[in-house]
Amino acid sequence: MNQLIARFPEQLKEALSIGRAATINPHSEALHNIYVAGLGGSGIGADFVNEFVRNECTIPFTIGKGYDIPATVGKNTLAIASSYSGNTEETLSSFEQIKTRGAKVVIISSGGKLIELAKEHGYDYIQVPGNWPSPRACLGFSLVQQLFVLYKLDLISEKTIQSVERSIDLLETEMEAIKADAKQVAERLDKKIPIIYTTDRMESVAVRLRQQINENSKMLCWHHVIPEMNHNELVGWRDHKEDWAVVYLRNADDHKRNAVRIDINKEIISKYADTIIEIYSKGNDLVEKAMYLVHYGDWITWYLSELHGVDSIEVDVIDYLKGELGKLG
């Protein structure tokens, strides 16, 4: 996993090359909404894309992480099915429903049944490399390809893609400093339950860190976003817990009111949690800042796995669950 994390900048470069070469044909109908079906490491890319394009893309963007699709998917929908393996059963279930709605369908996968179905039905698809042993280590592939789909259908400009390209230089320049800082954070989180907070414009980063702590570090944690967290979860802070550690993911350009909210939150929560960590992003825009925090967070989870003596690649319990479901047909 440490080698996969270290290759993230190279993955972004490869993903950009694949995206530029991809052919996405125009739809016969005007596009009125976007729907992405994807789960886990294949679905998180859509969360990032949604946040990256929300101030530019003028049509609604929704994400499905289950078996069924909403009634809004129809002939005026761009429907993207994203599964690294191409065999995710929930995404395949969604695809079977999508193809009956007349939507503009695009498949993003390394192979499996989804690519077979795309070829069978004549749908556009982008095939990414299949030699990565962990879908969650392939965020760059899914995220970048989705951006290119939107760009090639004239739903966004190239601005966000250019930001991804610039983030590569940032990550390569900051890599060693990120690793050193991430190791220190991991040591502070060791034997703790991490609680991740950030602002609403970067929830995808918090979700990514939570999922990576779950899978890489084999730990439970949770996240929430500000300001929504101030309207509910903040009231739950009443008892002192030595094994709780709060991680704030911050940006120098967060909304001024949210920055103040975080400072007040820290004052309140410090009465109940002994460990409070602030991680500030680097970069010139939302995309660069998010990629920086993603890479920083991935290294934290790697170092946590080392401290815990666990295999960061292993997901046996998920394989067991899939096996039991497979017995049902």
C-alpha positions as a Markdown table, in Angstrom:
| # | Residue | x | y | z |
|---|---|---|---|---|
| 1 | Met | 0.0 | 0.0 | 0.0 |
| 2 | Asn | 2.8 | 2.4 | 0.7 |
| 3 | Gln | 4.1 | 1.9 | -2.8 |
| 4 | Leu | 0.6 | 2.5 | -4.2 |
| 5 | Ile | 0.2 | 5.7 | -2.2 |
| 6 | Ala | 3.6 | 6.9 | -3.3 |
| 7 | Arg | 2.5 | 6.4 | -7.0 |
| 8 | Phe | -0.5 | 8.7 | -6.6 |
| 9 | Pro | 1.1 | 11.6 | -8.6 |
| 10 | Glu | 2.1 | 9.2 | -11.3 |
| 11 | Gln | -1.4 | 7.7 | -11.3 |
| 12 | Leu | -2.8 | 11.2 | -11.9 |
| 13 | Lys | -0.5 | 11.7 | -14.9 |
| 14 | Glu | -1.5 | 8.4 | -16.4 |
| 15 | Ala | -5.2 | 9.1 | -15.7 |
| 16 | Leu | -4.9 | 12.5 | -17.5 |
| 17 | Ser | -3.3 | 10.8 | -20.5 |
| 18 | Ile | -6.1 | 8.2 | -20.6 |
| 19 | Gly | -8.8 | 10.8 | -20.3 |
| 20 | Arg | -7.4 | 13.0 | -23.1 |
| 21 | Ala | -7.4 | 10.0 | -25.4 |
| 22 | Ala | -10.9 | 8.8 | -24.6 |
| 23 | Thr | -13.8 | 9.2 | -27.0 |
| 24 | Ile | -17.1 | 10.2 | -25.6 |
| 25 | Asn | -19.8 | 10.6 | -28.2 |
| 26 | Pro | -22.5 | 13.3 | -27.9 |
| 27 | His | -26.0 | 12.3 | -26.7 |
| 28 | Ser | -29.0 | 12.5 | -29.0 |
| 29 | Glu | -30.9 | 14.5 | -26.3 |
| 30 | Ala | -30.1 | 17.5 | -24.3 |
| 31 | Leu | -28.5 | 16.6 | -20.9 |
| 32 | His | -30.5 | 17.9 | -17.9 |
| 33 | Asn | -28.9 | 16.0 | -15.1 |
| 34 | Ile | -25.9 | 13.7 | -14.1 |
| 35 | Tyr | -26.1 | 10.4 | -12.2 |
| 36 | Val | -23.1 | 8.4 | -11.1 |
| 37 | Ala | -23.5 | 4.8 | -9.8 |
| 38 | Gly | -20.5 | 3.7 | -7.8 |
| 39 | Leu | -19.5 | 2.4 | -4.4 |
| 40 | Gly | -16.5 | 2.4 | -2.1 |
| 41 | Gly | -13.1 | 3.2 | -3.8 |
| 42 | Ser | -14.9 | 3.4 | -7.1 |
| 43 | Gly | -17.7 | 5.7 | -5.8 |
| 44 | Ile | -15.6 | 8.2 | -3.9 |
| 45 | Gly | -14.3 | 9.8 | -7.1 |
| 46 | Ala | -17.8 | 11.0 | -7.9 |
| 47 | Asp | -18.0 | 12.7 | -4.5 |
| 48 | Phe | -14.9 | 14.7 | -5.4 |
| 49 | Val | -16.1 | 15.5 | -8.9 |
| 50 | Asn | -19.4 | 16.7 | -7.5 |
| 51 | Glu | -17.7 | 19.2 | -5.2 |
| 52 | Phe | -15.1 | 20.3 | -7.8 |
| 53 | Val | -17.7 | 21.2 | -10.5 |
| 54 | Arg | -20.6 | 22.5 | -8.4 |
| 55 | Asn | -19.8 | 26.1 | -9.1 |
| 56 | Glu | -19.5 | 25.5 | -12.8 |
| 57 | Cys | -21.7 | 22.7 | -13.9 |
| 58 | Thr | -25.3 | 24.0 | -14.4 |
| 59 | Ile | -27.2 | 20.7 | -14.2 |
| 60 | Pro | -27.9 | 18.7 | -11.1 |
| 61 | Phe | -25.3 | 16.0 | -10.1 |
| 62 | Thr | -26.4 | 13.1 | -7.9 |
| 63 | Ile | -24.6 | 9.9 | -6.8 |
| 64 | Gly | -26.1 | 6.5 | -6.1 |
| 65 | Lys | -24.4 | 4.0 | -3.8 |
| 66 | Gly | -26.9 | 1.2 | -3.8 |
| 67 | Tyr | -28.8 | -1.3 | -6.0 |
| 68 | Asp | -31.5 | 1.0 | -7.3 |
| 69 | Ile | -31.6 | 4.3 | -9.3 |
| 70 | Pro | -33.9 | 7.3 | -8.8 |
| 71 | Ala | -36.8 | 8.2 | -11.1 |
| 72 | Thr | -34.9 | 11.2 | -12.3 |
| 73 | Val | -32.7 | 9.0 | -14.5 |
| 74 | Gly | -34.1 | 9.2 | -18.0 |
| 75 | Lys | -33.3 | 10.1 | -21.6 |
| 76 | Asn | -31.9 | 13.5 | -20.6 |
| 77 | Thr | -29.5 | 12.0 | -18.1 |
| 78 | Leu | -25.7 | 11.5 | -18.3 |
| 79 | Ala | -25.4 | 8.2 | -16.4 |
| 80 | Ile | -21.9 | 7.1 | -15.4 |
| 81 | Ala | -21.3 | 3.6 | -14.0 |
| 82 | Ser | -18.0 | 3.4 | -12.1 |
| 83 | Ser | -16.5 | 0.2 | -10.8 |
| 84 | Tyr | -12.8 | -0.5 | -10.8 |
| 85 | Ser | -13.3 | -4.3 | -11.0 |
| 86 | Gly | -16.3 | -4.0 | -13.3 |
| 87 | Asn | -18.1 | -6.6 | -11.2 |
| 88 | Thr | -19.5 | -4.6 | -8.3 |
| 89 | Glu | -23.0 | -6.1 | -7.9 |
| 90 | Glu | -24.7 | -2.9 | -6.8 |
| 91 | Thr | -23.3 | -1.0 | -9.7 |
| 92 | Leu | -24.3 | -3.8 | -12.1 |
| 93 | Ser | -27.8 | -3.8 | -10.7 |
| 94 | Ser | -27.9 | 0.0 | -11.3 |
| 95 | Phe | -26.6 | -0.4 | -14.8 |
| 96 | Glu | -29.4 | -2.9 | -15.7 |
| 97 | Gln | -31.9 | -0.3 | -14.7 |
| 98 | Ile | -30.1 | 2.6 | -16.3 |
| 99 | Lys | -30.0 | 1.0 | -19.7 |
| 100 | Thr | -33.8 | 0.8 | -19.9 |
| 101 | Arg | -34.1 | 4.6 | -19.4 |
| 102 | Gly | -32.5 | 5.9 | -22.6 |
| 103 | Ala | -29.8 | 7.8 | -20.8 |
| 104 | Lys | -26.4 | 8.7 | -22.1 |
| 105 | Val | -24.4 | 5.9 | -20.6 |
| 106 | Val | -20.6 | 5.9 | -19.9 |
| 107 | Ile | -18.8 | 3.1 | -18.2 |
| 108 | Ile | -15.5 | 3.6 | -16.3 |
| 109 | Ser | -13.8 | 0.4 | -15.3 |
| 110 | Ser | -10.7 | -1.7 | -15.6 |
| 111 | Gly | -12.6 | -4.6 | -17.1 |
| 112 | Gly | -15.1 | -7.2 | -15.8 |
| 113 | Lys | -18.8 | -7.5 | -16.7 |
| 114 | Leu | -19.2 | -3.7 | -17.1 |
| 115 | Ile | -16.8 | -3.4 | -19.9 |
| 116 | Glu | -18.3 | -6.5 | -21.5 |
| 117 | Leu | -21.7 | -5.0 | -21.3 |
| 118 | Ala | -20.5 | -1.6 | -22.6 |
| 119 | Lys | -19.1 | -3.4 | -25.7 |
| 120 | Glu | -22.2 | -5.5 | -26.1 |
| 121 | His | -24.6 | -2.6 | -26.0 |
| 122 | Gly | -22.4 | -0.1 | -27.8 |
| 123 | Tyr | -22.0 | 2.3 | -24.8 |
| 124 | Asp | -19.0 | 4.6 | -24.5 |
| 125 | Tyr | -16.5 | 3.4 | -21.9 |
| 126 | Ile | -13.1 | 4.4 | -20.6 |
| 127 | Gln | -10.9 | 1.4 | -19.5 |
| 128 | Val | -8.4 | 2.1 | -16.8 |
| 129 | Pro | -5.4 | -0.1 | -15.9 |
| 130 | Gly | -6.3 | -3.3 | -14.1 |
| 131 | Asn | -3.0 | -4.1 | -12.5 |
| 132 | Trp | -3.7 | -2.2 | -9.2 |
| 133 | Pro | -4.4 | -4.6 | -6.3 |
| 134 | Ser | -6.7 | -2.3 | -4.4 |
| 135 | Pro | -9.6 | -0.2 | -5.9 |
| 136 | Arg | -9.3 | 2.4 | -3.1 |
| 137 | Ala | -5.8 | 3.1 | -4.3 |
| 138 | Cys | -7.2 | 4.1 | -7.8 |
| 139 | Leu | -9.0 | 7.3 | -6.8 |
| 140 | Gly | -7.1 | 9.2 | -9.5 |
| 141 | Phe | -8.3 | 7.0 | -12.3 |
| 142 | Ser | -12.0 | 7.3 | -11.5 |
| 143 | Leu | -11.9 | 11.0 | -10.5 |
| 144 | Val | -10.1 | 12.1 | -13.6 |
| 145 | Gln | -12.1 | 10.0 | -16.1 |
| 146 | Gln | -15.3 | 11.4 | -14.7 |
| 147 | Leu | -14.0 | 14.9 | -15.2 |
| 148 | Phe | -13.1 | 14.2 | -18.8 |
| 149 | Val | -16.5 | 12.7 | -19.5 |
| 150 | Leu | -18.1 | 16.0 | -18.3 |
| 151 | Tyr | -15.6 | 18.0 | -20.2 |
| 152 | Lys | -16.0 | 16.1 | -23.5 |
| 153 | Leu | -19.8 | 16.5 | -23.2 |
| 154 | Asp | -19.4 | 20.3 | -22.8 |
| 155 | Leu | -20.7 | 20.3 | -19.2 |
| 156 | Ile | -17.6 | 21.8 | -17.7 |
| 157 | Ser | -14.5 | 23.7 | -19.0 |
| 158 | Glu | -11.0 | 22.3 | -18.9 |
| 159 | Lys | -10.3 | 24.4 | -15.8 |
| 160 | Thr | -10.8 | 21.7 | -13.2 |
| 161 | Ile | -8.7 | 19.2 | -15.2 |
| 162 | Gln | -5.9 | 21.8 | -15.4 |
| 163 | Ser | -6.1 | 22.1 | -11.6 |
| 164 | Val | -5.6 | 18.3 | -11.3 |
| 165 | Glu | -2.6 | 18.6 | -13.5 |
| 166 | Arg | -1.1 | 21.4 | -11.3 |
| 167 | Ser | -1.7 | 19.3 | -8.2 |
| 168 | Ile | 0.8 | 16.8 | -9.4 |
| 169 | Asp | 3.6 | 19.2 | -9.1 |
| 170 | Leu | 2.4 | 20.2 | -5.6 |
| 171 | Leu | 2.3 | 16.5 | -4.4 |
| 172 | Glu | 5.7 | 15.7 | -5.9 |
| 173 | Thr | 7.2 | 18.8 | -4.2 |
| 174 | Glu | 5.6 | 18.2 | -0.9 |
| 175 | Met | 5.8 | 14.4 | -0.8 |
| 176 | Glu | 8.6 | 14.0 | 1.8 |
| 177 | Ala | 7.2 | 16.8 | 4.1 |
| 178 | Ile | 3.7 | 15.2 | 3.8 |
| 179 | Lys | 5.1 | 11.8 | 4.9 |
| 180 | Ala | 7.0 | 13.2 | 7.8 |
| 181 | Asp | 4.0 | 15.2 | 9.1 |
| 182 | Ala | 1.6 | 12.3 | 8.4 |
| 183 | Lys | 3.8 | 9.9 | 10.5 |
| 184 | Gln | 3.6 | 12.3 | 13.5 |
| 185 | Val | -0.2 | 12.6 | 13.1 |
| 186 | Ala | -0.5 | 8.8 | 13.0 |
| 187 | Glu | 1.5 | 8.5 | 16.2 |
| 188 | Arg | -1.0 | 10.9 | 17.9 |
| 189 | Leu | -3.9 | 8.9 | 16.6 |
| 190 | Asp | -2.5 | 5.5 | 17.6 |
| 191 | Lys | -5.0 | 3.6 | 19.9 |
| 192 | Lys | -7.5 | 6.4 | 19.5 |
| 193 | Ile | -10.9 | 6.7 | 17.7 |
| 194 | Pro | -10.5 | 9.4 | 15.1 |
| 195 | Ile | -13.3 | 11.9 | 14.6 |
| 196 | Ile | -12.9 | 13.9 | 11.5 |
| 197 | Tyr | -14.4 | 17.4 | 10.9 |
| 198 | Thr | -14.1 | 19.7 | 7.9 |
| 199 | Thr | -16.3 | 22.2 | 6.1 |
| 200 | Asp | -19.1 | 21.3 | 3.8 |
| 201 | Arg | -17.2 | 22.1 | 0.6 |
| 202 | Met | -14.6 | 19.4 | 1.4 |
| 203 | Glu | -16.7 | 16.5 | 2.8 |
| 204 | Ser | -15.3 | 14.2 | 0.1 |
| 205 | Val | -11.9 | 14.6 | 1.7 |
| 206 | Ala | -13.2 | 13.7 | 5.1 |
| 207 | Val | -15.1 | 10.7 | 3.7 |
| 208 | Arg | -11.9 | 9.5 | 1.9 |
| 209 | Leu | -9.9 | 9.8 | 5.1 |
| 210 | Arg | -12.6 | 7.9 | 7.1 |
| 211 | Gln | -12.8 | 5.1 | 4.5 |
| 212 | Gln | -9.0 | 4.8 | 4.3 |
| 213 | Ile | -8.7 | 4.6 | 8.1 |
| 214 | Asn | -11.4 | 1.9 | 8.0 |
| 215 | Glu | -9.7 | -0.2 | 5.3 |
| 216 | Asn | -6.0 | 0.6 | 5.5 |
| 217 | Ser | -5.7 | 1.0 | 9.3 |
| 218 | Lys | -8.5 | -1.4 | 10.3 |
| 219 | Met | -10.0 | 1.1 | 12.7 |
| 220 | Leu | -13.4 | 2.6 | 13.3 |
| 221 | Cys | -13.9 | 6.4 | 13.1 |
| 222 | Trp | -16.5 | 8.9 | 12.0 |
| 223 | His | -16.8 | 12.3 | 10.3 |
| 224 | His | -19.1 | 15.3 | 10.1 |
| 225 | Val | -19.1 | 18.6 | 8.3 |
| 226 | Ile | -19.4 | 22.2 | 9.5 |
| 227 | Pro | -21.7 | 24.1 | 9.7 |
| 228 | Glu | -24.2 | 21.2 | 9.8 |
| 229 | Met | -22.4 | 19.5 | 12.7 |
| 230 | Asn | -23.0 | 22.7 | 14.8 |
| 231 | His | -26.7 | 22.0 | 14.6 |
| 232 | Asn | -26.7 | 18.5 | 16.0 |
| 233 | Glu | -23.5 | 16.6 | 16.8 |
| 234 | Leu | -21.9 | 19.4 | 18.9 |
| 235 | Val | -24.6 | 18.8 | 21.5 |
| 236 | Gly | -23.4 | 15.2 | 21.9 |
| 237 | Trp | -20.0 | 16.3 | 23.3 |
| 238 | Arg | -20.7 | 15.9 | 27.0 |
| 239 | Asp | -18.4 | 13.2 | 28.3 |
| 240 | His | -14.6 | 13.1 | 28.5 |
| 241 | Lys | -13.1 | 10.3 | 26.4 |
| 242 | Glu | -9.4 | 9.6 | 26.6 |
| 243 | Asp | -9.5 | 7.5 | 23.4 |
| 244 | Trp | -11.2 | 10.1 | 21.2 |
| 245 | Ala | -9.0 | 12.2 | 18.8 |
| 246 | Val | -10.4 | 15.0 | 16.8 |
| 247 | Val | -8.9 | 15.8 | 13.4 |
| 248 | Tyr | -9.8 | 19.1 | 11.7 |
| 249 | Leu | -9.1 | 19.4 | 8.0 |
| 250 | Arg | -8.8 | 23.1 | 7.3 |
| 251 | Asn | -8.1 | 25.5 | 4.5 |
| 252 | Ala | -6.8 | 29.1 | 4.8 |
| 253 | Asp | -9.7 | 30.2 | 2.5 |
| 254 | Asp | -12.5 | 28.5 | 4.3 |
| 255 | His | -15.6 | 30.6 | 4.7 |
| 256 | Lys | -14.9 | 33.2 | 7.4 |
| 257 | Arg | -17.9 | 32.1 | 9.4 |
| 258 | Asn | -16.9 | 28.4 | 9.2 |
| 259 | Ala | -13.4 | 29.3 | 10.3 |
| 260 | Val | -14.8 | 31.0 | 13.4 |
| 261 | Arg | -17.1 | 28.0 | 14.0 |
| 262 | Ile | -14.2 | 25.6 | 14.0 |
| 263 | Asp | -12.3 | 27.8 | 16.5 |
| 264 | Ile | -15.4 | 27.8 | 18.8 |
| 265 | Asn | -15.8 | 24.0 | 18.3 |
| 266 | Lys | -12.2 | 23.5 | 19.4 |
| 267 | Glu | -12.8 | 25.5 | 22.5 |
| 268 | Ile | -15.9 | 23.4 | 23.4 |
| 269 | Ile | -14.5 | 20.0 | 22.4 |
| 270 | Ser | -11.1 | 20.4 | 24.1 |
| 271 | Lys | -13.0 | 20.0 | 27.4 |
| 272 | Tyr | -13.9 | 16.4 | 26.4 |
| 273 | Ala | -11.1 | 15.2 | 24.0 |
| 274 | Asp | -7.4 | 15.3 | 24.9 |
| 275 | Thr | -6.2 | 15.0 | 21.3 |
| 276 | Ile | -7.1 | 17.7 | 18.8 |
| 277 | Ile | -5.2 | 17.9 | 15.5 |
| 278 | Glu | -5.4 | 20.5 | 12.8 |
| 279 | Ile | -4.2 | 19.8 | 9.3 |
| 280 | Tyr | -4.1 | 22.7 | 6.9 |
| 281 | Ser | -4.1 | 22.2 | 3.2 |
| 282 | Lys | -1.7 | 23.6 | 0.6 |
| 283 | Gly | -2.5 | 24.6 | -2.9 |
| 284 | Asn | -4.0 | 27.5 | -4.9 |
| 285 | Asp | -7.6 | 26.2 | -5.4 |
| 286 | Leu | -10.1 | 23.7 | -4.2 |
| 287 | Val | -8.8 | 20.8 | -6.4 |
| 288 | Glu | -5.1 | 21.3 | -5.4 |
| 289 | Lys | -6.0 | 21.6 | -1.7 |
| 290 | Ala | -8.2 | 18.5 | -1.8 |
| 291 | Met | -5.5 | 16.4 | -3.6 |
| 292 | Tyr | -3.0 | 17.6 | -1.0 |
| 293 | Leu | -5.2 | 16.5 | 1.9 |
| 294 | Val | -6.1 | 13.2 | 0.2 |
| 295 | His | -2.4 | 12.3 | -0.1 |
| 296 | Tyr | -1.7 | 13.5 | 3.4 |
| 297 | Gly | -4.5 | 11.4 | 4.8 |
| 298 | Asp | -3.5 | 8.3 | 2.8 |
| 299 | Trp | -0.1 | 8.4 | 4.4 |
| 300 | Ile | -1.6 | 8.8 | 7.8 |
| 301 | Thr | -3.6 | 5.6 | 7.3 |
| 302 | Trp | -0.5 | 3.8 | 6.1 |
| 303 | Tyr | 1.5 | 4.8 | 9.1 |
| 304 | Leu | -1.4 | 3.8 | 11.4 |
| 305 | Ser | -1.4 | 0.3 | 9.8 |
| 306 | Glu | 2.3 | 0.0 | 10.6 |
| 307 | Leu | 1.7 | 1.0 | 14.2 |
| 308 | His | -1.1 | -1.5 | 14.5 |
| 309 | Gly | 0.8 | -4.3 | 12.8 |
| 310 | Val | -2.0 | -4.9 | 10.2 |
| 311 | Asp | -1.9 | -5.6 | 6.5 |
| 312 | Ser | -3.2 | -2.4 | 4.9 |
| 313 | Ile | -4.2 | -4.2 | 1.7 |
| 314 | Glu | -6.2 | -7.0 | 3.3 |
| 315 | Val | -10.0 | -6.7 | 3.3 |
| 316 | Asp | -10.9 | -10.3 | 4.2 |
| 317 | Val | -14.2 | -9.4 | 5.9 |
| 318 | Ile | -15.4 | -7.7 | 2.7 |
| 319 | Asp | -14.4 | -10.7 | 0.6 |
| 320 | Tyr | -16.3 | -13.0 | 3.1 |
| 321 | Leu | -19.4 | -10.8 | 2.8 |
| 322 | Lys | -19.2 | -11.0 | -1.0 |
| 323 | Gly | -18.7 | -14.7 | -0.9 |
| 324 | Glu | -21.8 | -15.2 | 1.3 |
| 325 | Leu | -23.9 | -13.0 | -1.0 |
| 326 | Gly | -22.6 | -15.0 | -4.0 |
| 327 | Lys | -24.0 | -18.2 | -2.5 |
| 328 | Leu | -27.5 | -16.6 | -2.9 |
| 329 | Gly | -27.0 | -16.1 | -6.6 |
